[in-house]
Amino acid sequence: MNSELITATKLTKVYRRGSEQVFALKDVSFTVSQGEFLAIMGPSGSGKTTLLNLLGCLDKPTWGSLKLSGIEISDLEEKKLVKLRRDHIGFVFQQFFLLPTLTVKENIELPLLFSKRKENEKAIKEIIDIIGLTNRASHLPHQLSGGEMQRVAIGRALASGPTILLADEPTGNLDSVTAETIYQLFLRLNQQGLTIIVVTHNPELANIAHRIIRLKDGKIIDDGVIVGR
């Protein structure tokens, strides 16, 4: 982990509530290296999801700088942001958002359909193998467990070959035993070189990361490397 993939400098996001200004994020600065596994923690309302939305190019900061691979994205027009999201960022959410009438394989292939990319059967098979659902590829979501559905959601996020995987409370709907399978999958993906940024309330998930950023009231109150990782 030596090259900086993300550089955030004094990121600030302000919302208006009537005549009042509400700072969801205020002067947030940090870097993320290629191949890093970063966890973002903090109480509800601390700015975690706001920060993840900025990192995922789903929203723009009110002011401050955000660079991805050296490219300033804060001022990019929407068309270029869409391309950036499509080509470089995979998203995993607390809700699985699988289409109920599509199989495991078809759900994973969806991003390729939307981006009009040619389907790569070998690559899709490899993803299905990585997420451990080789024998479930033709199953529908209702035939899967919660953990299996989340693995499909992760597989879908990997389909476009992202540079960064962003996950927002990915184990929030799972019991502890099932969540462990997701922890191990994230670890394996990170060991293969994928940069992962995860927002979580779950200390077990956070502690497998290289580093934890803690937010409170829109500010970073701690940014520490996990000893042993």
KEKEKOL-170322 format. One record per residue (C-alpha): residue number from 1; residue in one letter; chain; x, y, z. Coordinates in Angstrom, 3 decimals, decimal comma, m for minus. Layout:
<nupas>
<NUM; A; A; <X; Y; Z>> ...
</nupas>
This chain:
<nupas>
<1; M; A; <0,000; 0,000; 0,000>> <2; N; A; <2,049; 2,916; m1,219>> <3; S; A; <0,118; 4,905; m3,823>> <4; E; A; <m2,612; 7,278; m2,694>> <5; L; A; <m5,910; 6,354; m4,301>> <6; I; A; <m8,124; 8,863; m2,462>> <7; T; A; <m7,143; 12,241; m1,072>> <8; A; A; <m9,755; 14,222; 0,877>> <9; T; A; <m8,841; 17,736; 2,000>> <10; K; A; <m11,111; 19,783; 4,285>> <11; L; A; <m14,225; 18,043; 2,913>> <12; T; A; <m17,315; 19,869; 4,128>> <13; K; A; <m20,964; 19,137; 3,444>> <14; V; A; <m23,597; 21,650; 4,521>> <15; Y; A; <m27,362; 21,177; 4,359>> <16; R; A; <m29,892; 23,909; 4,890>> <17; R; A; <m32,734; 23,520; 7,355>> <18; G; A; <m34,764; 26,662; 6,835>> <19; S; A; <m32,398; 29,522; 7,617>> <20; E; A; <m30,084; 27,200; 9,573>> <21; Q; A; <m26,897; 25,634; 8,207>> <22; V; A; <m26,308; 22,034; 9,268>> <23; F; A; <m22,761; 20,700; 8,904>> <24; A; A; <m22,979; 16,991; 8,065>> <25; L; A; <m19,192; 17,014; 7,547>> <26; K; A; <m16,721; 19,713; 8,518>> <27; D; A; <m13,075; 19,965; 7,407>> <28; V; A; <m12,561; 16,219; 6,967>> <29; S; A; <m9,088; 15,346; 5,637>> <30; F; A; <m7,511; 11,923; 5,093>> <31; T; A; <m5,956; 9,697; 2,440>> <32; V; A; <m6,628; 6,111; 1,380>> <33; S; A; <m3,899; 4,039; m0,262>> <34; Q; A; <m4,372; 1,532; m3,049>> <35; G; A; <m5,130; m1,850; m1,489>> <36; E; A; <m6,115; m0,448; 1,910>> <37; F; A; <m9,014; m1,728; 3,993>> <38; L; A; <m10,580; 1,221; 5,838>> <39; A; A; <m13,458; 1,153; 8,323>> <40; I; A; <m15,482; 4,280; 9,153>> <41; M; A; <m17,267; 4,298; 12,503>> <42; G; A; <m19,269; 6,714; 14,618>> <43; P; A; <m22,693; 7,234; 16,191>> <44; S; A; <m25,811; 7,882; 14,129>> <45; G; A; <m25,715; 11,366; 12,679>> <46; S; A; <m21,913; 11,558; 12,777>> <47; G; A; <m21,588; 11,905; 8,986>> <48; K; A; <m20,579; 8,351; 8,040>> <49; T; A; <m23,050; 7,837; 5,202>> <50; T; A; <m22,581; 11,413; 3,977>> <51; L; A; <m18,855; 10,741; 3,703>> <52; L; A; <m19,417; 7,438; 1,915>> <53; N; A; <m21,750; 9,155; m0,574>> <54; L; A; <m19,052; 11,716; m1,332>> <55; L; A; <m16,401; 9,024; m1,767>> <56; G; A; <m18,763; 7,146; m4,087>> <57; C; A; <m19,408; 10,251; m6,223>> <58; L; A; <m23,115; 10,062; m5,342>> <59; D; A; <m22,956; 13,595; m3,929>> <60; K; A; <m20,625; 16,580; m4,061>> <61; P; A; <m19,035; 18,442; m1,159>> <62; T; A; <m20,150; 21,975; m0,370>> <63; W; A; <m16,466; 22,815; m0,353>> <64; G; A; <m13,138; 21,080; 0,001>> <65; S; A; <m11,161; 18,836; m2,313>> <66; L; A; <m11,689; 15,167; m3,175>> <67; K; A; <m9,289; 13,425; m5,534>> <68; L; A; <m9,499; 9,910; m6,958>> <69; S; A; <m6,201; 8,724; m8,448>> <70; G; A; <m5,104; 12,350; m8,578>> <71; I; A; <m8,224; 13,552; m10,411>> <72; E; A; <m10,231; 16,280; m8,683>> <73; I; A; <m13,808; 15,030; m8,700>> <74; S; A; <m15,505; 17,814; m6,745>> <75; D; A; <m16,158; 19,871; m9,874>> <76; L; A; <m16,808; 17,104; m12,406>> <77; E; A; <m20,015; 17,317; m14,411>> <78; E; A; <m22,617; 14,609; m13,813>> <79; K; A; <m21,843; 12,696; m17,012>> <80; K; A; <m18,215; 12,257; m15,956>> <81; L; A; <m19,233; 11,345; m12,408>> <82; V; A; <m21,503; 8,596; m13,763>> <83; K; A; <m18,606; 7,182; m15,775>> <84; L; A; <m16,333; 7,362; m12,734>> <85; R; A; <m18,857; 5,488; m10,589>> <86; R; A; <m19,451; 2,902; m13,284>> <87; D; A; <m15,793; 2,214; m14,038>> <88; H; A; <m14,143; 2,506; m10,640>> <89; I; A; <m16,592; 2,063; m7,755>> <90; G; A; <m18,608; m0,900; m6,510>> <91; F; A; <m21,375; m0,396; m3,936>> <92; V; A; <m22,694; m2,768; m1,257>> <93; F; A; <m25,585; m1,693; 0,965>> <94; Q; A; <m27,321; m2,959; 4,101>> <95; Q; A; <m30,334; m3,875; 1,975>> <96; F; A; <m29,493; m6,431; m0,704>> <97; F; A; <m31,528; m4,851; m3,552>> <98; L; A; <m31,623; m8,066; m5,593>> <99; L; A; <m34,187; m8,401; m8,366>> <100; P; A; <m36,453; m11,275; m7,246>> <101; T; A; <m37,079; m12,659; m10,740>> <102; L; A; <m33,389; m12,918; m11,652>> <103; T; A; <m31,009; m15,723; m10,720>> <104; V; A; <m27,789; m15,266; m8,764>> <105; K; A; <m25,826; m15,110; m12,013>> <106; E; A; <m28,250; m12,665; m13,642>> <107; N; A; <m28,238; m10,340; m10,609>> <108; I; A; <m24,436; m10,260; m10,685>> <109; E; A; <m24,445; m9,451; m14,410>> <110; L; A; <m26,788; m6,455; m14,037>> <111; P; A; <m24,108; m3,730; m13,921>> <112; L; A; <m22,730; m4,972; m17,245>> <113; L; A; <m26,180; m4,709; m18,790>> <114; F; A; <m26,680; m1,143; m17,588>> <115; S; A; <m23,220; m0,051; m18,721>> <116; K; A; <m23,686; m1,832; m22,070>> <117; R; A; <m20,508; m3,816; m21,549>> <118; K; A; <m19,992; m7,158; m23,211>> <119; E; A; <m20,671; m9,997; m20,819>> <120; N; A; <m17,580; m12,006; m19,854>> <121; E; A; <m18,744; m15,475; m18,886>> <122; K; A; <m15,356; m16,441; m17,465>> <123; A; A; <m15,151; m13,335; m15,282>> <124; I; A; <m18,709; m13,818; m13,971>> <125; K; A; <m17,966; m17,459; m13,169>> <126; E; A; <m14,840; m16,399; m11,283>> <127; I; A; <m16,871; m13,901; m9,229>> <128; I; A; <m19,473; m16,551; m8,400>> <129; D; A; <m16,639; m18,849; m7,298>> <130; I; A; <m15,049; m16,082; m5,185>> <131; I; A; <m18,298; m15,396; m3,322>> <132; G; A; <m18,773; m19,132; m2,771>> <133; L; A; <m22,048; m19,601; m4,641>> <134; T; A; <m21,001; m21,856; m7,509>> <135; N; A; <m23,766; m24,324; m6,696>> <136; R; A; <m26,350; m21,546; m6,343>> <137; A; A; <m25,772; m19,681; m9,617>> <138; S; A; <m29,186; m20,594; m11,026>> <139; H; A; <m31,128; m19,985; m7,785>> <140; L; A; <m33,507; m17,081; m7,240>> <141; P; A; <m33,129; m14,702; m4,258>> <142; H; A; <m36,014; m16,252; m2,313>> <143; Q; A; <m34,123; m19,559; m2,349>> <144; L; A; <m31,103; m18,018; m0,610>> <145; S; A; <m30,226; m17,201; 2,990>> <146; G; A; <m29,542; m13,626; 4,095>> <147; G; A; <m25,804; m14,187; 4,014>> <148; E; A; <m25,999; m15,684; 0,529>> <149; M; A; <m28,041; m12,722; m0,719>> <150; Q; A; <m25,439; m10,311; 0,656>> <151; R; A; <m22,719; m12,286; m1,111>> <152; V; A; <m24,669; m11,916; m4,354>> <153; A; A; <m24,832; m8,166; m3,713>> <154; I; A; <m21,053; m8,144; m3,240>> <155; G; A; <m20,628; m10,169; m6,433>> <156; R; A; <m22,763; m7,633; m8,298>> <157; A; A; <m20,527; m4,838; m6,981>> <158; L; A; <m17,483; m6,709; m8,334>> <159; A; A; <m18,911; m7,325; m11,809>> <160; S; A; <m17,573; m4,133; m13,376>> <161; G; A; <m14,065; m4,674; m11,975>> <162; P; A; <m14,038; m1,711; m9,567>> <163; T; A; <m10,960; m0,033; m8,106>> <164; I; A; <m12,783; 0,612; m4,827>> <165; L; A; <m15,499; m1,319; m2,997>> <166; L; A; <m17,712; 0,862; m0,766>> <167; A; A; <m19,963; m0,873; 1,748>> <168; D; A; <m22,586; 0,784; 3,958>> <169; E; A; <m23,480; m1,384; 6,998>> <170; P; A; <m23,083; m4,607; 4,951>> <171; T; A; <m23,693; m6,881; 7,952>> <172; G; A; <m26,450; m4,798; 9,555>> <173; N; A; <m29,181; m7,294; 8,646>> <174; L; A; <m27,189; m10,440; 9,409>> <175; D; A; <m26,707; m12,528; 12,545>> <176; S; A; <m23,179; m12,856; 13,936>> <177; V; A; <m22,471; m16,282; 12,441>> <178; T; A; <m23,628; m15,238; 8,975>> <179; A; A; <m21,790; m11,912; 9,266>> <180; E; A; <m18,547; m13,822; 9,795>> <181; T; A; <m18,780; m15,188; 6,240>> <182; I; A; <m18,960; m11,607; 4,947>> <183; Y; A; <m15,928; m10,588; 7,048>> <184; Q; A; <m13,913; m13,417; 5,537>> <185; L; A; <m15,041; m12,533; 2,015>> <186; F; A; <m13,969; m8,908; 2,488>> <187; L; A; <m10,609; m10,075; 3,835>> <188; R; A; <m10,054; m12,329; 0,841>> <189; L; A; <m10,983; m9,585; m1,630>> <190; N; A; <m8,670; m7,139; 0,113>> <191; Q; A; <m5,819; m9,657; 0,108>> <192; Q; A; <m6,314; m9,888; m3,661>> <193; G; A; <m5,643; m6,143; m3,879>> <194; L; A; <m9,098; m4,568; m3,781>> <195; T; A; <m9,400; m1,300; m1,850>> <196; I; A; <m12,323; m1,541; 0,585>> <197; I; A; <m14,021; 1,224; 2,567>> <198; V; A; <m16,781; 0,099; 4,903>> <199; V; A; <m19,136; 2,082; 7,130>> <200; T; A; <m20,151; m0,014; 10,106>> <201; H; A; <m21,344; m0,045; 13,697>> <202; N; A; <m19,936; m3,554; 14,004>> <203; P; A; <m16,588; m3,669; 15,888>> <204; E; A; <m15,870; m7,208; 14,658>> <205; L; A; <m16,006; m6,016; 11,041>> <206; A; A; <m14,078; m2,817; 11,779>> <207; N; A; <m11,296; m4,711; 13,526>> <208; I; A; <m10,388; m6,741; 10,424>> <209; A; A; <m9,614; m3,491; 8,592>> <210; H; A; <m6,138; m1,960; 8,408>> <211; R; A; <m7,401; 1,269; 9,904>> <212; I; A; <m10,437; 2,881; 11,540>> <213; I; A; <m11,575; 6,458; 11,081>> <214; R; A; <m13,985; 7,565; 13,808>> <215; L; A; <m16,405; 10,423; 13,196>> <216; K; A; <m18,402; 12,533; 15,615>> <217; D; A; <m20,553; 15,536; 14,719>> <218; G; A; <m19,149; 15,562; 11,188>> <219; K; A; <m15,485; 15,636; 12,241>> <220; I; A; <m12,729; 13,036; 12,453>> <221; I; A; <m11,948; 12,424; 16,120>> <222; D; A; <m9,587; 9,503; 15,573>> <223; D; A; <m7,718; 7,949; 12,637>> <224; G; A; <m5,707; 4,966; 13,729>> <225; V; A; <m3,969; 1,920; 12,294>> <226; I; A; <m5,049; m1,387; 13,852>> <227; V; A; <m2,096; m3,090; 15,528>> <228; G; A; <m1,543; m6,573; 14,094>> <229; R; A; <m2,924; m5,741; 10,663>> 
</nupas>
